[in-house]
Amino acid sequence: MCRAAGLTVITGLLLILTSCAAGPNDLASGPGAAGFWLGLWQGLISPITFIVSLFNDNVNIYEVHNNGNWYDFGFMLGVACVFSGGAGAGSTATGRRRSRRSEH
């Protein structure tokens, strides 16, 4: 009984995750479609764009008229740069060095 419940939960989680997968972009065509660089820029400014989009119906976070995978890659790279928190990485390494020195 427990195994069947676990299998049901796993199957349900997989169905939920696959329902979030992006489909093909039927609007992507022509030279005016957003590419990698615009995706990168829009990913970098996404926190500000999100706040503006709450008050303005004409502002969207994600450009629907894009060229596909390269725009998606640029957008996610920009979002990762904003939210990764890489500025604190150096302080962690410095803290480890200090503690090692004090132990000797």
TIVO-2410 file (N, C-alpha, C; in nm, 3 decimals):
# residues 104
REC num residu      c1      c2      c3 atome chaine
REC   1      M   0.082  -0.119   0.000     N      A
REC   1      M   0.000   0.000   0.000    CA      A
REC   1      M   0.087   0.126   0.000     C      A
REC   2      C   0.192   0.126   0.081     N      A
REC   2      C   0.280   0.242   0.091    CA      A
REC   2      C   0.355   0.266  -0.040     C      A
REC   3      R   0.393   0.156  -0.105     N      A
REC   3      R   0.465   0.169  -0.232    CA      A
REC   3      R   0.375   0.228  -0.340     C      A
REC   4      A   0.251   0.189  -0.342     N      A
REC   4      A   0.156   0.242  -0.440    CA      A
REC   4      A   0.131   0.391  -0.416     C      A
REC   5      A   0.125   0.431  -0.290     N      A
REC   5      A   0.105   0.573  -0.259    CA      A
REC   5      A   0.227   0.654  -0.302     C      A
REC   6      G   0.345   0.601  -0.278     N      A
REC   6      G   0.468   0.670  -0.320    CA      A
REC   6      G   0.476   0.684  -0.471     C      A
REC   7      L   0.439   0.577  -0.542     N      A
REC   7      L   0.439   0.580  -0.688    CA      A
REC   7      L   0.337   0.682  -0.740     C      A
REC   8      T   0.224   0.690  -0.675     N      A
REC   8      T   0.121   0.788  -0.714    CA      A
REC   8      T   0.170   0.930  -0.693     C      A
REC   9      V   0.238   0.955  -0.582     N      A
REC   9      V   0.291   1.088  -0.554    CA      A
REC   9      V   0.398   1.126  -0.655     C      A
REC  10      I   0.488   1.034  -0.685     N      A
REC  10      I   0.594   1.060  -0.784    CA      A
REC  10      I   0.535   1.086  -0.921     C      A
REC  11      T   0.436   1.007  -0.961     N      A
REC  11      T   0.371   1.027  -1.090    CA      A
REC  11      T   0.302   1.163  -1.096     C      A
REC  12      G   0.236   1.200  -0.987     N      A
REC  12      G   0.170   1.331  -0.982    CA      A
REC  12      G   0.270   1.446  -0.992     C      A
REC  13      L   0.383   1.434  -0.922     N      A
REC  13      L   0.486   1.537  -0.930    CA      A
REC  13      L   0.545   1.549  -1.070     C      A
REC  14      L   0.568   1.435  -1.136     N      A
REC  14      L   0.618   1.438  -1.273    CA      A
REC  14      L   0.519   1.504  -1.368     C      A
REC  15      L   0.392   1.476  -1.350     N      A
REC  15      L   0.290   1.539  -1.435    CA      A
REC  15      L   0.285   1.690  -1.413     C      A
REC  16      I   0.300   1.733  -1.288     N      A
REC  16      I   0.300   1.876  -1.258    CA      A
REC  16      I   0.422   1.943  -1.323     C      A
REC  17      L   0.539   1.880  -1.312     N      A
REC  17      L   0.660   1.938  -1.369    CA      A
REC  17      L   0.653   1.944  -1.522     C      A
REC  18      T   0.600   1.841  -1.586     N      A
REC  18      T   0.593   1.843  -1.732    CA      A
REC  18      T   0.489   1.941  -1.783     C      A
REC  19      S   0.390   1.972  -1.701     N      A
REC  19      S   0.290   2.070  -1.746    CA      A
REC  19      S   0.348   2.211  -1.749     C      A
REC  20      C   0.461   2.232  -1.681     N      A
REC  20      C   0.527   2.363  -1.680    CA      A
REC  20      C   0.622   2.382  -1.797     C      A
REC  21      A   0.645   2.279  -1.876     N      A
REC  21      A   0.740   2.288  -1.987    CA      A
REC  21      A   0.687   2.383  -2.093     C      A
REC  22      A   0.777   2.462  -2.148     N      A
REC  22      A   0.739   2.559  -2.251    CA      A
REC  22      A   0.711   2.489  -2.383     C      A
REC  23      G   0.617   2.541  -2.455     N      A
REC  23      G   0.584   2.489  -2.587    CA      A
REC  23      G   0.651   2.570  -2.695     C      A
REC  24      P   0.625   2.536  -2.821     N      A
REC  24      P   0.686   2.611  -2.931    CA      A
REC  24      P   0.630   2.754  -2.938     C      A
REC  25      N   0.711   2.844  -2.988     N      A
REC  25      N   0.670   2.984  -3.001    CA      A
REC  25      N   0.617   3.006  -3.142     C      A
REC  26      D   0.485   3.009  -3.155     N      A
REC  26      D   0.423   3.028  -3.286    CA      A
REC  26      D   0.436   3.171  -3.336     C      A
REC  27      L   0.465   3.266  -3.247     N      A
REC  27      L   0.476   3.406  -3.286    CA      A
REC  27      L   0.615   3.443  -3.336     C      A
REC  28      A   0.712   3.354  -3.317     N      A
REC  28      A   0.851   3.385  -3.354    CA      A
REC  28      A   0.869   3.372  -3.505     C      A
REC  29      S   0.879   3.483  -3.569     N      A
REC  29      S   0.909   3.483  -3.712    CA      A
REC  29      S   0.953   3.623  -3.752     C      A
REC  30      G   1.033   3.627  -3.852     N      A
REC  30      G   1.074   3.756  -3.905    CA      A
REC  30      G   1.196   3.813  -3.836     C      A
REC  31      P   1.252   3.916  -3.895     N      A
REC  31      P   1.375   3.975  -3.842    CA      A
REC  31      P   1.354   4.058  -3.715     C      A
REC  32      G   1.231   4.091  -3.681     N      A
REC  32      G   1.206   4.174  -3.564    CA      A
REC  32      G   1.197   4.096  -3.434     C      A
REC  33      A   1.217   3.963  -3.440     N      A
REC  33      A   1.206   3.882  -3.319    CA      A
REC  33      A   1.325   3.908  -3.227     C      A
REC  34      A   1.300   3.911  -3.097     N      A
REC  34      A   1.405   3.937  -2.998    CA      A
REC  34      A   1.502   3.820  -2.994     C      A
REC  35      G   1.631   3.850  -2.983     N      A
REC  35      G   1.735   3.748  -2.981    CA      A
REC  35      G   1.806   3.740  -2.847     C      A
REC  36      F   1.927   3.684  -2.851     N      A
REC  36      F   2.005   3.660  -2.729    CA      A
REC  36      F   2.031   3.787  -2.649     C      A
REC  37      W   2.079   3.891  -2.716     N      A
REC  37      W   2.119   4.013  -2.646    CA      A
REC  37      W   2.002   4.083  -2.580     C      A
REC  38      L   1.888   4.087  -2.648     N      A
REC  38      L   1.770   4.148  -2.588    CA      A
REC  38      L   1.720   4.061  -2.473     C      A
REC  39      G   1.730   3.929  -2.488     N      A
REC  39      G   1.693   3.839  -2.379    CA      A
REC  39      G   1.781   3.859  -2.257     C      A
REC  40      L   1.912   3.876  -2.280     N      A
REC  40      L   2.004   3.902  -2.169    CA      A
REC  40      L   1.968   4.032  -2.097     C      A
REC  41      W   1.944   4.137  -2.176     N      A
REC  41      W   1.910   4.266  -2.118    CA      A
REC  41      W   1.780   4.258  -2.039     C      A
REC  42      Q   1.678   4.192  -2.096     N      A
REC  42      Q   1.550   4.183  -2.028    CA      A
REC  42      Q   1.559   4.095  -1.905     C      A
REC  43      G   1.649   3.997  -1.904     N      A
REC  43      G   1.671   3.917  -1.784    CA      A
REC  43      G   1.736   3.999  -1.675     C      A
REC  44      L   1.831   4.086  -1.714     N      A
REC  44      L   1.899   4.170  -1.616    CA      A
REC  44      L   1.804   4.270  -1.550     C      A
REC  45      I   1.712   4.325  -1.627     N      A
REC  45      I   1.620   4.425  -1.572    CA      A
REC  45      I   1.487   4.365  -1.526     C      A
REC  46      S   1.478   4.232  -1.520     N      A
REC  46      S   1.351   4.167  -1.487    CA      A
REC  46      S   1.295   4.206  -1.350     C      A
REC  47      P   1.375   4.227  -1.245     N      A
REC  47      P   1.313   4.269  -1.118    CA      A
REC  47      P   1.242   4.405  -1.129     C      A
REC  48      I   1.304   4.497  -1.198     N      A
REC  48      I   1.243   4.630  -1.216    CA      A
REC  48      I   1.120   4.619  -1.306     C      A
REC  49      T   1.132   4.541  -1.412     N      A
REC  49      T   1.020   4.524  -1.504    CA      A
REC  49      T   0.902   4.459  -1.434     C      A
REC  50      F   0.930   4.366  -1.344     N      A
REC  50      F   0.822   4.301  -1.271    CA      A
REC  50      F   0.744   4.403  -1.187     C      A
REC  51      I   0.815   4.489  -1.118     N      A
REC  51      I   0.748   4.589  -1.035    CA      A
REC  51      I   0.666   4.684  -1.121     C      A
REC  52      V   0.722   4.727  -1.234     N      A
REC  52      V   0.649   4.816  -1.324    CA      A
REC  52      V   0.526   4.745  -1.381     C      A
REC  53      S   0.539   4.615  -1.413     N      A
REC  53      S   0.428   4.542  -1.473    CA      A
REC  53      S   0.310   4.526  -1.377     C      A
REC  54      L   0.335   4.539  -1.247     N      A
REC  54      L   0.224   4.532  -1.151    CA      A
REC  54      L   0.131   4.652  -1.162     C      A
REC  55      F   0.185   4.764  -1.208     N      A
REC  55      F   0.107   4.888  -1.215    CA      A
REC  55      F   0.072   4.931  -1.357     C      A
REC  56      N   0.133   4.868  -1.457     N      A
REC  56      N   0.110   4.907  -1.596    CA      A
REC  56      N   0.081   4.782  -1.678     C      A
REC  57      D  -0.038   4.776  -1.737     N      A
REC  57      D  -0.077   4.658  -1.815    CA      A
REC  57      D  -0.003   4.647  -1.948     C      A
REC  58      N   0.063   4.752  -1.993     N      A
REC  58      N   0.134   4.749  -2.121    CA      A
REC  58      N   0.278   4.699  -2.109     C      A
REC  59      V   0.323   4.666  -1.989     N      A
REC  59      V   0.460   4.620  -1.967    CA      A
REC  59      V   0.458   4.471  -1.934     C      A
REC  60      N   0.539   4.394  -2.005     N      A
REC  60      N   0.553   4.251  -1.981    CA      A
REC  60      N   0.697   4.219  -1.944     C      A
REC  61      I   0.716   4.118  -1.862     N      A
REC  61      I   0.850   4.079  -1.820    CA      A
REC  61      I   0.922   4.006  -1.934     C      A
REC  62      Y   0.851   3.921  -2.006     N      A
REC  62      Y   0.909   3.832  -2.106    CA      A
REC  62      Y   0.859   3.870  -2.244     C      A
REC  63      E   0.949   3.882  -2.340     N      A
REC  63      E   0.912   3.917  -2.478    CA      A
REC  63      E   0.859   3.791  -2.548     C      A
REC  64      V   0.732   3.792  -2.582     N      A
REC  64      V   0.670   3.676  -2.646    CA      A
REC  64      V   0.719   3.662  -2.790     C      A
REC  65      H   0.744   3.773  -2.857     N      A
REC  65      H   0.790   3.771  -2.996    CA      A
REC  65      H   0.943   3.759  -2.996     C      A
REC  66      N   0.992   3.635  -2.974     N      A
REC  66      N   1.137   3.612  -2.968    CA      A
REC  66      N   1.177   3.503  -3.066     C      A
REC  67      N   1.308   3.483  -3.082     N      A
REC  67      N   1.355   3.385  -3.178    CA      A
REC  67      N   1.376   3.247  -3.118     C      A
REC  68      G   1.331   3.223  -2.998     N      A
REC  68      G   1.333   3.089  -2.941    CA      A
REC  68      G   1.442   3.067  -2.837     C      A
REC  69      N   1.520   2.962  -2.860     N      A
REC  69      N   1.615   2.915  -2.759    CA      A
REC  69      N   1.722   3.017  -2.722     C      A
REC  70      W   1.771   3.093  -2.818     N      A
REC  70      W   1.876   3.190  -2.786    CA      A
REC  70      W   1.822   3.303  -2.699     C      A
REC  71      Y   1.700   3.347  -2.724     N      A
REC  71      Y   1.639   3.448  -2.636    CA      A
REC  71      Y   1.620   3.390  -2.497     C      A
REC  72      D   1.569   3.267  -2.488     N      A
REC  72      D   1.548   3.203  -2.359    CA      A
REC  72      D   1.679   3.191  -2.281     C      A
REC  73      F   1.786   3.152  -2.352     N      A
REC  73      F   1.916   3.138  -2.287    CA      A
REC  73      F   1.966   3.273  -2.235     C      A
REC  74      G   1.954   3.377  -2.315     N      A
REC  74      G   1.995   3.510  -2.271    CA      A
REC  74      G   1.912   3.559  -2.154     C      A
REC  75      F   1.782   3.537  -2.160     N      A
REC  75      F   1.694   3.580  -2.051    CA      A
REC  75      F   1.730   3.510  -1.921     C      A
REC  76      M   1.747   3.379  -1.925     N      A
REC  76      M   1.780   3.305  -1.804    CA      A
REC  76      M   1.920   3.339  -1.752     C      A
REC  77      L   2.014   3.366  -1.842     N      A
REC  77      L   2.148   3.408  -1.801    CA      A
REC  77      L   2.140   3.543  -1.730     C      A
REC  78      G   2.061   3.635  -1.782     N      A
REC  78      G   2.043   3.764  -1.718    CA      A
REC  78      G   1.977   3.752  -1.582     C      A
REC  79      V   1.875   3.670  -1.571     N      A
REC  79      V   1.808   3.648  -1.443    CA      A
REC  79      V   1.905   3.585  -1.343     C      A
REC  80      A   1.985   3.489  -1.390     N      A
REC  80      A   2.082   3.424  -1.302    CA      A
REC  80      A   2.187   3.524  -1.253     C      A
REC  81      C   2.229   3.615  -1.338     N      A
REC  81      C   2.327   3.717  -1.296    CA      A
REC  81      C   2.269   3.807  -1.188     C      A
REC  82      V   2.142   3.841  -1.200     N      A
REC  82      V   2.079   3.930  -1.104    CA      A
REC  82      V   2.057   3.860  -0.970     C      A
REC  83      F   2.010   3.737  -0.973     N      A
REC  83      F   1.969   3.669  -0.851    CA      A
REC  83      F   2.072   3.571  -0.795     C      A
REC  84      S   2.189   3.558  -0.856     N      A
REC  84      S   2.285   3.458  -0.809    CA      A
REC  84      S   2.354   3.497  -0.680     C      A
REC  85      G   2.371   3.625  -0.656     N      A
REC  85      G   2.435   3.669  -0.533    CA      A
REC  85      G   2.584   3.640  -0.531     C      A
REC  86      G   2.650   3.652  -0.643     N      A
REC  86      G   2.792   3.623  -0.653    CA      A
REC  86      G   2.881   3.717  -0.575     C      A
REC  87      A   2.829   3.831  -0.531     N      A
REC  87      A   2.911   3.928  -0.460    CA      A
REC  87      A   2.959   3.876  -0.325     C      A
REC  88      G   2.885   3.789  -0.261     N      A
REC  88      G   2.925   3.738  -0.130    CA      A
REC  88      G   3.015   3.616  -0.136     C      A
REC  89      A   3.045   3.565  -0.254     N      A
REC  89      A   3.125   3.444  -0.266    CA      A
REC  89      A   3.267   3.465  -0.216     C      A
REC  90      G   3.325   3.580  -0.239     N      A
REC  90      G   3.461   3.607  -0.194    CA      A
REC  90      G   3.473   3.615  -0.044     C      A
REC  91      S   3.372   3.665   0.023     N      A
REC  91      S   3.378   3.678   0.168    CA      A
REC  91      S   3.374   3.542   0.236     C      A
REC  92      T   3.308   3.444   0.177     N      A
REC  92      T   3.304   3.310   0.234    CA      A
REC  92      T   3.442   3.247   0.231     C      A
REC  93      A   3.510   3.260   0.118     N      A
REC  93      A   3.645   3.204   0.108    CA      A
REC  93      A   3.740   3.275   0.203     C      A
REC  94      T   3.728   3.404   0.219     N      A
REC  94      T   3.813   3.480   0.311    CA      A
REC  94      T   3.789   3.435   0.454     C      A
REC  95      G   3.665   3.409   0.490     N      A
REC  95      G   3.633   3.363   0.625    CA      A
REC  95      G   3.694   3.228   0.655     C      A
REC  96      R   3.700   3.139   0.556     N      A
REC  96      R   3.763   3.009   0.576    CA      A
REC  96      R   3.912   3.024   0.599     C      A
REC  97      R   3.975   3.113   0.524     N      A
REC  97      R   4.119   3.132   0.541    CA      A
REC  97      R   4.151   3.186   0.680     C      A
REC  98      R   4.070   3.275   0.729     N      A
REC  98      R   4.093   3.332   0.862    CA      A
REC  98      R   4.082   3.225   0.970     C      A
REC  99      S   3.979   3.139   0.956     N      A
REC  99      S   3.962   3.038   1.060    CA      A
REC  99      S   4.075   2.936   1.057     C      A
REC 100      R   4.128   2.905   0.942     N      A
REC 100      R   4.240   2.811   0.933    CA      A
REC 100      R   4.365   2.870   0.996     C      A
REC 101      R   4.389   2.997   0.975     N      A
REC 101      R   4.506   3.062   1.031    CA      A
REC 101      R   4.500   3.067   1.183     C      A
REC 102      S   4.380   3.087   1.237     N      A
REC 102      S   4.368   3.099   1.381    CA      A
REC 102      S   4.382   2.964   1.450     C      A
REC 103      E   4.359   2.854   1.377     N      A
REC 103      E   4.373   2.721   1.437    CA      A
REC 103      E   4.519   2.682   1.454     C      A
REC 104      H   4.609   2.735   1.372     N      A
REC 104      H   4.750   2.692   1.379    CA      A
REC 104      H   4.823   2.760   1.488     C      A
***
